[in-house]
Structure formats: structure tokens, C-alpha cells
Amino acid sequence: INSGIQGELVESNPFYKLTFPKQVKKPIQCYEPEEIKLILDAFAKDIYNPKSSRYKHSYYYPYVSFLSLVGCRPEEALALVKEDIRVKGDRTYIRFNKSYSKGILLPHTKTHEIRLFPVNAQLKALLNVVQKEQNLLFTAVGGGYINHHRWRESNWRKVINGLVDDGLIESYLKPYSLRHSFITRLVREGVDIATIGRIS
């Protein structure tokens, strides 16, 4: 319009008084602890596994359980390898320093920061059952990196929609909601924001 005025194609801008509403961010949604237990149980017991499937949903139980216990971004979990389990003195940590997204391994996290997440007994027990014959901690059924988008549509969506249809949880949320759920739980438990920011 302004260039049209300058070129004398139009006399004035009829839209100059228009105002546009600010975009309102969607409220962050998450699952309650009881709902997460139902989700994990459904994966562990293959409750919504199609009979025609060539593999069990329970294959991905460690991955889903890890996301719920650590609250990391899925692309950070997918990039983890054995050497990211670090021992310092008598403490064990998980090092997040890279991410895998859309078929590309990135040499950094979203925030470009390296984080060390302390491993408690529950997480240590989970890491002990993660398959050790491959370098990646979490792999696709056929090996290699998990295609998160494909996994979400063919595994996560089936399980969550099954729970919704059975009236066990309220609504479908993406796997990223496990991160929101983790952070919300820490806030409710009184963990200070600085600590939450440092580990998540």
C-alpha cells in the first residue's frame, strides 16, 4: 500500500487504523501422575497393541518411561549413547549435549547448553534394562534412531487414543507433554525454579 501511495497509484492507505489482536499462547497442558501411570502401564502390558503389529508396544516402554522420569525433550533422549551415562565419584549422571531431529544428529541441545541430570535409584533401574548391545540407548525396532514423528503416530497415538476412548484419561496430548508433566510435578513438590532450569 505504501509503495502504491508513493507511486501515486492510490491516494491513501485505507487500512492504517486497523489493529490486530495479539496472538494468545495456548496454555501448557500436561498429564497428571495417575494418568502417566496408566500410559506407562498400557505400554508395558501392550494393552492397545494391534494384533496385526509385527512388534509390541512394550518395546518402547523404556523410552516412554525415560521421558516421564527425566522430562527432557524427546530429541535429546533419542540422541543419547552409552557414554552419556557419566559417573562422578559416587554419583551417576546423564549428560545431554546433543539432539536428534528430522533425521539429523545435532551437536547441541535446543538451548546449546550441556546439562547433567542426576540418576536416582528408579532411573538407574530403568537404564539397567535398556538394551546394551548397541551404542544408542533407545533404538527403533529395526535398529538405528527412532523416527519420533512415525513413532508418535503409530505407537503413542494408538495408546493415548485407546485410553481416551476407554475414559481413563481426558484427552490426547503429544509426547512432549511428558516434559511439561515432569516440570509441573517438580514445581508442585517445591523444587526451586533455578534447579528445575538447570536439570531440564
C-alpha positions in Angstrom: 0.0 0.0 0.0 2.7 2.5 1.0 4.6 1.9 -2.2 1.3 2.4 -4.1 0.9 5.8 -2.4 4.4 6.8 -3.3 3.8 5.8 -6.9 0.6 7.7 -6.9 -1.4 4.6 -7.7 -3.7 5.1 -4.7 -4.4 8.2 -2.7 -4.2 6.8 0.9 -4.0 3.6 3.0 -7.5 2.6 4.0 -6.1 0.1 6.5 -3.9 2.3 8.6 -6.3 2.4 11.5 -6.8 -1.4 11.7 -5.4 -3.1 14.7 -4.8 -6.8 15.0 -5.3 -8.8 18.2 -2.2 -10.2 19.8 -1.7 -14.0 19.4 -2.6 -15.7 22.6 -0.4 -18.6 23.5 -2.1 -21.9 24.2 -2.0 -22.9 27.8 0.6 -25.6 28.6 -1.2 -28.9 29.1 0.2 -31.9 30.9 -0.8 -35.3 32.3 -1.4 -35.9 36.0 0.8 -38.5 37.7 -2.1 -41.0 37.8 -2.6 -40.6 34.0 1.2 -41.1 33.4 0.9 -44.4 35.3 -1.9 -45.5 33.1 0.1 -44.6 30.0 3.1 -46.5 31.2 1.0 -49.5 32.1 -0.6 -49.5 28.7 2.8 -49.6 27.0 4.3 -52.2 29.4 1.3 -54.6 29.0 0.6 -54.0 25.3 -3.0 -53.2 26.1 -3.7 -51.3 22.8 -1.2 -53.2 20.6 -2.9 -54.1 17.3 -2.9 -57.9 16.8 -1.5 -57.4 13.3 1.5 -55.5 14.6 4.9 -57.1 14.0 6.2 -55.8 17.3 4.9 -55.0 20.8 4.3 -51.5 22.2 6.2 -52.7 25.2 9.4 -52.5 23.2 9.1 -48.7 23.6 8.2 -48.8 27.3 11.8 -47.8 28.4 11.7 -44.8 26.1 8.4 -43.5 27.3 9.3 -44.2 30.9 12.6 -42.4 30.5 10.8 -39.3 29.1 8.4 -39.3 32.1 11.3 -39.7 34.6 13.7 -37.2 33.2 11.5 -34.6 31.5 14.0 -34.0 28.6 12.9 -33.1 25.1 12.3 -36.2 23.0 15.0 -35.3 20.5 17.5 -35.2 23.4 16.6 -38.6 24.6 16.9 -40.0 21.0 20.5 -38.8 20.7 21.7 -40.5 23.9 24.5 -43.0 23.7 26.2 -45.2 26.3 29.0 -42.7 27.0 26.3 -40.1 28.1 25.9 -42.1 31.3 28.6 -40.5 33.4 29.9 -41.4 36.8 31.5 -38.7 39.0 32.6 -40.1 42.3 29.7 -41.9 43.8 27.1 -40.2 41.7 25.8 -41.1 38.2 24.5 -38.5 35.7 23.0 -38.4 32.3 24.7 -35.9 30.0 22.6 -34.1 27.5 24.7 -32.4 24.9 23.1 -33.2 21.5 19.8 -33.9 19.9 18.4 -35.9 17.0 15.6 -34.3 15.0 14.2 -35.0 11.5 16.9 -37.4 10.6 19.8 -35.1 11.7 22.1 -35.5 14.7 22.8 -32.0 16.0 25.9 -31.5 18.1 24.0 -29.4 20.7 20.7 -29.3 22.6 18.0 -26.7 21.8 19.5 -24.3 24.3 23.1 -25.1 23.2 23.8 -25.9 26.8 25.2 -29.1 28.3 23.1 -30.5 31.2 23.9 -33.2 33.7 20.8 -34.9 35.1 21.3 -36.8 38.4 20.3 -40.5 38.3 18.2 -41.8 41.2 17.5 -45.5 42.0 14.4 -45.6 39.8 16.2 -44.2 36.8 19.2 -46.4 37.4 17.0 -49.5 37.4 15.5 -48.4 34.1 18.9 -47.7 32.5 20.0 -51.2 33.5 17.2 -52.8 31.3 17.9 -50.6 28.3 19.5 -52.8 25.6 23.2 -52.6 25.9 24.3 -54.3 22.6 24.0 -51.0 20.7 25.6 -47.7 21.4 22.3 -45.8 21.2 20.3 -46.0 24.4 16.9 -46.0 22.6 16.6 -47.6 19.2 13.8 -48.3 16.7 12.6 -51.9 16.4 14.8 -52.5 13.3 17.8 -50.7 14.8 19.1 -47.2 14.5 17.5 -43.9 15.5 13.8 -43.8 16.3 11.8 -41.7 13.9 9.9 -39.7 16.5 7.2 -38.5 14.2 6.5 -42.0 12.9 6.7 -43.4 16.4 4.3 -40.8 17.7 1.7 -41.7 15.1 2.0 -45.4 15.1 2.6 -46.1 18.8 1.9 -43.1 21.1 -1.3 -42.0 19.3 -2.7 -45.6 19.4 -2.1 -45.9 23.2 -3.3 -42.5 24.1 -6.4 -42.6 21.9 -7.2 -46.1 23.4 -7.0 -44.7 26.9 -9.2 -41.7 25.9 -11.8 -44.0 24.3 -11.9 -46.1 27.4 -12.4 -43.0 29.6 -9.2 -43.5 31.5 -7.6 -40.2 30.6 -9.2 -36.9 29.5 -7.5 -36.1 26.2 -4.8 -36.7 23.7 -1.6 -34.8 24.2 1.7 -35.1 22.3 4.7 -37.0 23.9 6.2 -33.6 24.7 3.6 -33.2 27.4 5.6 -35.6 29.5 8.2 -32.8 29.8 5.5 -30.4 30.9 4.2 -33.1 33.3 7.7 -33.5 34.8 8.3 -29.8 35.3 4.8 -29.3 36.8 5.4 -32.1 39.3 8.7 -30.6 40.4 7.1 -27.2 40.9 4.3 -28.8 43.0 6.9 -30.6 45.1 8.5 -27.2 45.9 11.7 -27.6 43.8 13.1 -24.1 43.1 13.0 -22.8 39.6 16.8 -22.4 39.3 17.2 -26.2 39.9 14.4 -27.1 37.5 16.0 -24.9 34.8 19.5 -26.5 35.4 18.3 -30.1 35.0 15.6 -29.7 32.4 
